[in-house]
Amino acid sequence: MTDLSPEIHLHTPTILVIDDEARIRDACVIVLSEKGFDVAAAPDGEQGLRMIKEKHYDIVLVDLMMPTISGFDVVAEVRSHHPDTVVIVITGYATLEHSIEAMKKGAFDFIPKPFTPDQLRAVVDKSLRYTMALQDITDSRSRLRVMVNRLTEGVMTTDAKKLIVQANPAFLHMLGYHGEEVVGQHVTALINDVKLLEIIDQALVMPANTFAEITHEMRLDHNGEEKYFSARCTPFRGRLNENIGTITVLHDITALKKMDQMKSDFVSMVSHEIRSPMNSLLMQLKIILDGLAGDVTAKQQEILQRASKKILNLNNLVSELLDLSRIESGLISHEKEHVDMTALLADQQVFHSPYAREKDITINLSCPEDLPPILANRQNMEEIFANLITNAIKYSPNCGSIAIRTMVESDYLKTEVSDTGFGISPEDLEKIFIRFYRVKDAKTREIHGTGLGLAIVKSIVESHHGNISVASEIGKGTTFTVWLPLSESS
C-alpha cells in the first residue's frame, strides 16, 4: 500500500481524534504524529465540535459510543457543515452494526477496536487518498468554471433532460438575458430560437458511434440592433459512451457579417459603374465592325473582334459578380410560380444547340411525359440550367455529347446534366462550388471563365430548398445532379 506522507500535500493534513478513552486517544495522536500529520484530540463530542468550528480538519476520527454527544451526532454535524471533511468512526466489537449505520449517514470508513498502529495508518492513508482525489476534482471544476466564465465566446452546458448546468456571462449577454439564475432551469427558459433548440435535441440523440458538431447561424435583435451568432452544439458522453448532456458555443459574427455586406455592396457598386461604359464600348465596336464608320480591313476586323470578345468576357464577369452580390444580400428573387420543367429544359436545349454545333456536340433531352410542375422562380431555373449546359459544352472536346435527364424521386424533381468532357479530378471536385475556383490543367487552361457560375447555381438551388451534387471521372465526363422540391412543404 502506498504510504501517503504529508510531503505530497500542499499543506500538512490536519486530523482530529474524538474519543472518551484517553488510552485510544493518546495512541492515535502518537501514531499519526509520527507520520508528520497535524493531530489534535478531544475527550468528548461537545469539545470536538467546538474545535471543528474553530479550525478546519481534513479527517475526523470519532468514537460512536460517547456520553452527552454521541458519535452519530458528530457525524451528522460534520457532514452538514463541513462536507469536505472525511469522518472515520471508531467502534467497539459489539457495535459493528452501529458503524455501518454511521457510514450510511455519511461516515467514510470505520475502524473496530482493538486496532493496531498499521491498521490505523492504513485507514487514514485510504481516507487521504479519497480527500486528495476529491480536492483534485474540486480544483479542476473550479479552474474550468473560471476559464469558461472568462471566455469571450458564449458557452452553455445542459444535462440529458436539457436542464442548464452552466451558462457563462458571455452566453447570457449574447442572448440579452438579465433574469434570475438559470442553472437548473430548462433551456427554454433561456433560449427561444427554434433552430437552436432543435440542434440541442439533435445532439442529445446522436448515436454513440458518431461524434459530430451541429452548427447553426442565428440572428437576434439586441436592443434594436441586429446581431448575428454562429452556434455549435456537441453531445457530452458518459463513462459508457452514453449521451449525458450537451455543450453549446456561441460566437458573435456580427462584425464579419457587416464586413461581408460592405464587400458585397462595393462589388455591386463597382460592377454597375463598369457595366455601362463597357456596353457603350461594345456598341461603338459593333458600329465599326458593321462598316458604318467606314471601311474596315480584314486585319482590323480580326483585332476588333478579339477586343469585342474580351469585353464580352469582362461583361460576363460583371454580370456574375452582380448575381453573386444579389444572392449574398438576400435579394435573390423569391417570386415563385408553377414551372413546366419539360418546356423549360426544351427551350434550353434549343437555345444552346447553335453553340454546341460549333463543336459538333449533340444535346439530348429525356423527360417523362407526365412530369409534374415545380414551384420555383422561372428566371432562377433558367440560370441554373443555362450555366450547367454552357459548362458542359465548354469543357467537352469536339464531337462529344450532352445528356439532360429528368425524373421524379420521392418528393423531388431530379435533373441530371451529363457530358462526355474532360472530367474533374477528385481534388478539384471538393472545391468545384467555391467562388472563383477554376479547374486549370493542360486541357482547360485556355477556357475562359470566372469561377463564379457554379457558386451561383449552388446558391440558387439551396435558396429553393434543393440540393446539387457532382460526380466525375477523368477522361470520361461529368454529371451534375440537381434535386428540387415538387412543393413548398417538400
ZALO-778779 format. One record per residue (C-alpha): x negated, y negated, z; residue number from 1. Coordinates in steps of 0.02 Angstrom, whole numbers, padded with zeros to 5 digits. Layout:
N
      c1      c2      c3  pos
       X       Y       Z  NUM
...
***
This chain:
490
      c1      c2      c3  pos
   00000   00000   00000    1
  -00062  -00173  -00043    2
  -00122  -00272   00107    3
  -00043  -00445   00095    4
  -00158  -00558   00194    5
  -00121  -00744   00219    6
  -00257  -00796   00095    7
  -00145  -00754  -00054    8
  -00012  -00876   00007    9
  -00015  -01062  -00022   10
   00020  -01078   00165   11
  -00005  -00962   00313   12
   00154  -00857   00334   13
   00249  -00900   00493   14
   00330  -00763   00595   15
   00443  -00772   00748   16
   00466  -00621   00861   17
   00626  -00622   00969   18
   00634  -00480   01096   19
   00679  -00472   01280   20
   00547  -00337   01310   21
   00382  -00425   01346   22
   00282  -00269   01301   23
   00357  -00259   01124   24
   00349  -00447   01102   25
   00166  -00461   01152   26
   00115  -00310   01048   27
   00194  -00385   00892   28
   00107  -00552   00921   29
  -00063  -00468   00941   30
  -00048  -00353   00789   31
   00016  -00488   00670   32
  -00103  -00623   00734   33
  -00249  -00508   00696   34
  -00194  -00517   00513   35
  -00206  -00705   00518   36
  -00019  -00742   00523   37
   00051  -00890   00621   38
   00151  -00794   00753   39
   00268  -00863   00888   40
   00378  -00771   01014   41
   00543  -00797   01108   42
   00608  -00693   01253   43
   00792  -00707   01203   44
   00910  -00759   01062   45
   00950  -00929   01135   46
   00769  -00988   01139   47
   00736  -00904   00972   48
   00875  -01005   00887   49
   00808  -01167   00964   50
   00636  -01129   00893   51
   00711  -01090   00721   52
   00798  -01260   00721   53
   00633  -01348   00759   54
   00524  -01254   00633   55
   00541  -01152   00476   56
   00490  -00968   00488   57
   00460  -00853   00340   58
   00501  -00696   00440   59
   00602  -00669   00599   60
   00589  -00503   00693   61
   00735  -00489   00813   62
   00791  -00355   00936   63
   00975  -00313   00915   64
   01013  -00273   01096   65
   00980  -00430   01200   66
   01079  -00518   01337   67
   01176  -00680   01308   68
   01149  -00698   01120   69
   01133  -00532   01029   70
   01026  -00494   00880   71
   01184  -00488   00772   72
   01220  -00671   00815   73
   01040  -00719   00774   74
   01052  -00630   00604   75
   01215  -00720   00562   76
   01145  -00891   00614   77
   00982  -00871   00517   78
   01069  -00809   00359   79
   01194  -00952   00370   80
   01071  -01097   00394   81
   00905  -01026   00330   82
   00944  -00910   00183   83
   00762  -00905   00127   84
   00705  -00833   00295   85
   00686  -00644   00298   86
   00758  -00555   00451   87
   00691  -00387   00514   88
   00789  -00306   00654   89
   00704  -00207   00793   90
   00814  -00068   00857   91
   00809   00074   00982   92
   00832   00254   00926   93
   01011   00261   00994   94
   01065   00105   00898   95
   01011   00155   00722   96
   01188   00132   00656   97
   01185  -00045   00725   98
   01031  -00089   00623   99
   01116  -00026   00466  100
   01265  -00137   00506  101
   01145  -00284   00533  102
   01072  -00256   00361  103
   01247  -00265   00289  104
   01262  -00435   00373  105
   01104  -00499   00291  106
   00953  -00422   00377  107
   00817  -00372   00252  108
   00747  -00219   00343  109
   00735  -00135   00512  110
   00601  -00051   00617  111
   00651   00077   00750  112
   00572   00085   00923  113
   00446   00151   00962  114
   00338   00097   00813  115
   00151   00097   00778  116
   00047  -00055   00725  117
   00034   00018   00549  118
   00224   00033   00537  119
   00243  -00148   00594  120
   00114  -00209   00468  121
   00198  -00108   00329  122
   00372  -00180   00358  123
   00302  -00357   00370  124
   00199  -00335   00210  125
   00356  -00272   00122  126
   00452  -00425   00181  127
   00312  -00542   00125  128
   00314  -00467  -00049  129
   00500  -00500  -00054  130
   00481  -00681   00005  131
   00341  -00710  -00122  132
   00449  -00643  -00264  133
   00596  -00747  -00202  134
   00487  -00902  -00193  135
   00418  -00873  -00368  136
   00596  -00860  -00437  137
   00649  -01017  -00343  138
   00497  -01114  -00402  139
   00520  -01056  -00582  140
   00703  -01107  -00580  141
   00658  -01275  -00505  142
   00522  -01308  -00635  143
   00637  -01254  -00776  144
   00779  -01363  -00714  145
   00664  -01515  -00702  146
   00595  -01482  -00876  147
   00768  -01462  -00953  148
   00833  -01618  -00866  149
   00686  -01718  -00934  150
   00713  -01663  -01115  151
   00774  -01792  -01240  152
   00872  -01655  -01327  153
   01039  -01606  -01253  154
   01041  -01432  -01176  155
   01190  -01335  -01106  156
   01195  -01155  -01044  157
   01350  -01051  -01011  158
   01389  -00880  -00940  159
   01484  -00742  -01029  160
   01651  -00819  -00978  161
   01600  -00987  -01056  162
   01582  -01069  -00886  163
   01448  -01204  -00884  164
   01289  -01152  -00792  165
   01189  -01308  -00834  166
   01209  -01464  -00941  167
   01063  -01586  -00938  168
   01088  -01777  -00934  169
   01046  -01793  -01120  170
   01185  -01670  -01166  171
   01313  -01764  -01060  172
   01257  -01931  -01132  173
   01268  -01869  -01312  174
   01447  -01814  -01283  175
   01487  -01976  -01192  176
   01536  -01882  -01034  177
   01543  -01980  -00871  178
   01661  -01872  -00769  179
   01637  -01761  -00618  180
   01511  -01618  -00600  181
   01532  -01497  -00747  182
   01437  -01346  -00677  183
   01562  -01205  -00651  184
   01691  -01281  -00767  185
   01747  -01206  -00933  186
   01657  -01276  -01087  187
   01821  -01353  -01148  188
   01811  -01475  -01002  189
   01657  -01549  -01086  190
   01673  -01508  -01272  191
   01819  -01543  -01386  192
   01732  -01517  -01554  193
   01821  -01364  -01626  194
   01674  -01306  -01732  195
   01551  -01318  -01587  196
   01668  -01212  -01480  197
   01678  -01087  -01623  198
   01489  -01064  -01635  199
   01480  -01035  -01446  200
   01611  -00898  -01469  201
   01511  -00825  -01614  202
   01352  -00822  -01510  203
   01441  -00729  -01369  204
   01500  -00589  -01484  205
   01338  -00574  -01584  206
   01289  -00389  -01596  207
   01149  -00332  -01482  208
   01039  -00278  -01628  209
   01040  -00453  -01706  210
   00973  -00618  -01644  211
   01012  -00773  -01745  212
   01032  -00959  -01717  213
   01202  -01029  -01765  214
   01196  -01209  -01824  215
   01324  -01346  -01843  216
   01318  -01531  -01887  217
   01442  -01639  -01793  218
   01496  -01820  -01798  219
   01558  -01909  -01642  220
   01625  -02082  -01603  221
   01512  -02162  -01471  222
   01595  -02321  -01406  223
   01647  -02368  -01582  224
   01481  -02313  -01659  225
   01465  -02158  -01767  226
   01337  -02033  -01703  227
   01276  -01876  -01791  228
   01210  -01723  -01699  229
   01133  -01558  -01753  230
   01193  -01416  -01640  231
   01103  -01248  -01621  232
   01175  -01105  -01519  233
   01099  -00937  -01472  234
   01151  -00799  -01352  235
   01066  -00755  -01188  236
   01028  -00570  -01170  237
   01028  -00472  -01008  238
   00920  -00327  -00948  239
   01021  -00203  -01052  240
   01018  -00319  -01205  241
   01199  -00369  -01174  242
   01260  -00547  -01204  243
   01268  -00636  -01036  244
   01289  -00814  -01096  245
   01236  -00946  -01222  246
   01118  -01093  -01240  247
   01169  -01241  -01348  248
   01046  -01376  -01401  249
   01100  -01545  -01472  250
   00981  -01655  -01571  251
   01027  -01834  -01617  252
   01004  -01853  -01805  253
   01093  -02021  -01822  254
   00933  -02112  -01872  255
   00894  -01979  -02004  256
   01070  -01993  -02073  257
   01055  -02182  -02086  258
   00887  -02169  -02173  259
   00959  -02040  -02293  260
   01105  -02156  -02331  261
   00987  -02302  -02360  262
   00888  -02194  -02481  263
   01046  -02142  -02574  264
   01105  -02322  -02583  265
   00936  -02377  -02650  266
   00933  -02239  -02782  267
   01111  -02285  -02834  268
   01068  -02470  -02849  269
   00907  -02441  -02946  270
   00993  -02316  -03061  271
   01132  -02439  -03102  272
   01005  -02576  -03135  273
   00905  -02465  -03254  274
   01053  -02389  -03346  275
   01120  -02549  -03427  276
   00958  -02605  -03511  277
   00924  -02427  -03568  278
   01093  -02414  -03653  279
   01061  -02582  -03734  280
   00891  -02522  -03795  281
   00967  -02363  -03866  282
   01094  -02466  -03963  283
   00955  -02576  -04036  284
   00855  -02423  -04087  285
   01008  -02347  -04171  286
   01034  -02508  -04270  287
   00853  -02499  -04332  288
   00864  -02311  -04369  289
   01026  -02336  -04468  290
   00934  -02463  -04577  291
   01047  -02608  -04526  292
   00894  -02714  -04484  293
   00802  -02672  -04643  294
   00717  -02525  -04724  295
   00626  -02401  -04610  296
   00482  -02294  -04670  297
   00476  -02108  -04632  298
   00334  -02134  -04508  299
   00428  -02274  -04420  300
   00585  -02167  -04413  301
   00488  -02025  -04331  302
   00415  -02143  -04199  303
   00587  -02223  -04164  304
   00670  -02051  -04148  305
   00539  -01997  -04020  306
   00567  -02158  -03924  307
   00756  -02130  -03928  308
   00734  -01953  -03862  309
   00626  -02013  -03718  310
   00754  -02147  -03674  311
   00894  -02017  -03680  312
   00795  -01906  -03561  313
   00772  -02053  -03444  314
   00957  -02093  -03460  315
   00999  -01914  -03410  316
   00887  -01930  -03258  317
   00976  -02090  -03206  318
   01146  -02005  -03230  319
   01094  -01858  -03122  320
   01023  -01973  -02989  321
   01189  -02066  -02985  322
   01283  -01900  -02973  323
   01172  -01844  -02830  324
   01191  -02011  -02741  325
   01380  -01999  -02759  326
   01383  -01823  -02688  327
   01269  -01867  -02539  328
   01376  -02018  -02499  329
   01532  -01910  -02493  330
   01604  -01998  -02645  331
   01621  -01841  -02749  332
   01795  -01834  -02824  333
   01915  -01725  -02725  334
   02068  -01758  -02833  335
   02119  -01581  -02874  336
   02239  -01503  -02997  337
   02278  -01330  -03061  338
   02140  -01297  -03188  339
   02156  -01166  -03326  340
   01979  -01097  -03320  341
   02004  -00993  -03479  342
   02037  -01152  -03579  343
   01901  -01249  -03490  344
   01768  -01117  -03524  345
   01826  -01100  -03705  346
   01802  -01289  -03726  347
   01627  -01275  -03653  348
   01587  -01133  -03773  349
   01641  -01238  -03923  350
   01553  -01396  -03859  351
   01384  -01310  -03833  352
   01387  -01199  -03988  353
   01302  -01327  -04104  354
   01157  -01346  -03982  355
   01146  -01156  -03965  356
   01148  -01130  -04155  357
   00993  -01238  -04170  358
   00902  -01095  -04082  359
   01006  -00954  -04160  360
   01083  -00917  -03989  361
   01259  -00846  -03979  362
   01380  -00889  -03838  363
   01505  -00753  -03795  364
   01656  -00782  -03682  365
   01754  -00645  -03593  366
   01910  -00694  -03494  367
   02061  -00588  -03442  368
   02225  -00644  -03520  369
   02314  -00659  -03353  370
   02179  -00764  -03267  371
   02265  -00873  -03135  372
   02225  -01060  -03125  373
   02120  -01129  -02983  374
   02148  -01286  -02880  375
   01996  -01394  -02920  376
   01934  -01557  -02990  377
   01929  -01535  -03180  378
   01781  -01653  -03209  379
   01680  -01563  -03074  380
   01716  -01394  -03155  381
   01659  -01459  -03325  382
   01499  -01525  -03245  383
   01461  -01356  -03162  384
   01476  -01250  -03318  385
   01403  -01380  -03437  386
   01248  -01379  -03328  387
   01236  -01189  -03318  388
   01264  -01164  -03505  389
   01141  -01302  -03553  390
   01009  -01224  -03440  391
   01041  -01052  -03517  392
   01012  -01124  -03691  393
   00857  -01224  -03641  394
   00773  -01078  -03552  395
   00810  -00945  -03683  396
   00699  -00907  -03834  397
   00767  -00914  -04011  398
   00889  -00778  -04065  399
   00949  -00747  -03888  400
   01124  -00734  -03818  401
   01228  -00806  -03677  402
   01374  -00715  -03596  403
   01510  -00801  -03495  404
   01618  -00680  -03397  405
   01756  -00723  -03276  406
   01866  -00613  -03166  407
   01966  -00613  -03004  408
   01886  -00538  -02848  409
   01989  -00542  -02688  410
   02046  -00724  -02668  411
   01908  -00794  -02778  412
   01879  -00827  -02962  413
   01708  -00756  -03005  414
   01618  -00827  -03157  415
   01450  -00765  -03222  416
   01339  -00859  -03343  417
   01203  -00739  -03406  418
   01063  -00768  -03531  419
   00925  -00668  -03613  420
   00797  -00800  -03570  421
   00626  -00807  -03491  422
   00686  -00759  -03317  423
   00637  -00830  -03148  424
   00507  -00759  -03029  425
   00561  -00709  -02851  426
   00455  -00851  -02780  427
   00545  -00980  -02887  428
   00717  -00905  -02855  429
   00705  -00954  -02672  430
   00683  -01138  -02720  431
   00791  -01149  -02875  432
   00928  -01254  -02792  433
   00808  -01377  -02708  434
   00818  -01554  -02776  435
   00685  -01598  -02905  436
   00616  -01421  -02906  437
   00575  -01355  -03079  438
   00503  -01189  -03137  439
   00341  -01227  -03225  440
   00247  -01092  -03317  441
   00173  -01069  -03490  442
   00344  -01042  -03570  443
   00443  -01179  -03480  444
   00312  -01316  -03459  445
   00367  -01411  -03615  446
   00554  -01402  -03574  447
   00616  -01570  -03513  448
   00724  -01584  -03357  449
   00742  -01673  -03191  450
   00762  -01527  -03071  451
   00925  -01604  -03008  452
   01055  -01510  -03110  453
   01065  -01352  -03005  454
   01061  -01452  -02843  455
   01213  -01550  -02906  456
   01300  -01389  -02960  457
   01274  -01311  -02788  458
   01341  -01467  -02700  459
   01497  -01471  -02809  460
   01531  -01284  -02787  461
   01513  -01297  -02597  462
   01624  -01452  -02592  463
   01759  -01340  -02668  464
   01728  -01210  -02529  465
   01645  -01094  -02655  466
   01476  -01012  -02672  467
   01341  -00991  -02804  468
   01204  -00861  -02819  469
   01070  -00816  -02945  470
   00988  -00654  -03000  471
   00845  -00642  -03124  472
   00712  -00531  -03199  473
   00558  -00597  -03286  474
   00569  -00570  -03474  475
   00749  -00508  -03469  476
   00854  -00656  -03417  477
   00952  -00740  -03277  478
   01130  -00732  -03211  479
   01212  -00870  -03111  480
   01371  -00817  -03019  481
   01499  -00943  -02958  482
   01639  -00900  -02836  483
   01782  -01025  -02823  484
   01937  -01001  -02713  485
   02101  -00975  -02804  486
   02191  -01084  -02675  487
   02151  -01209  -02536  488
   02183  -01080  -02399  489
   02060  -00958  -02478  490
***
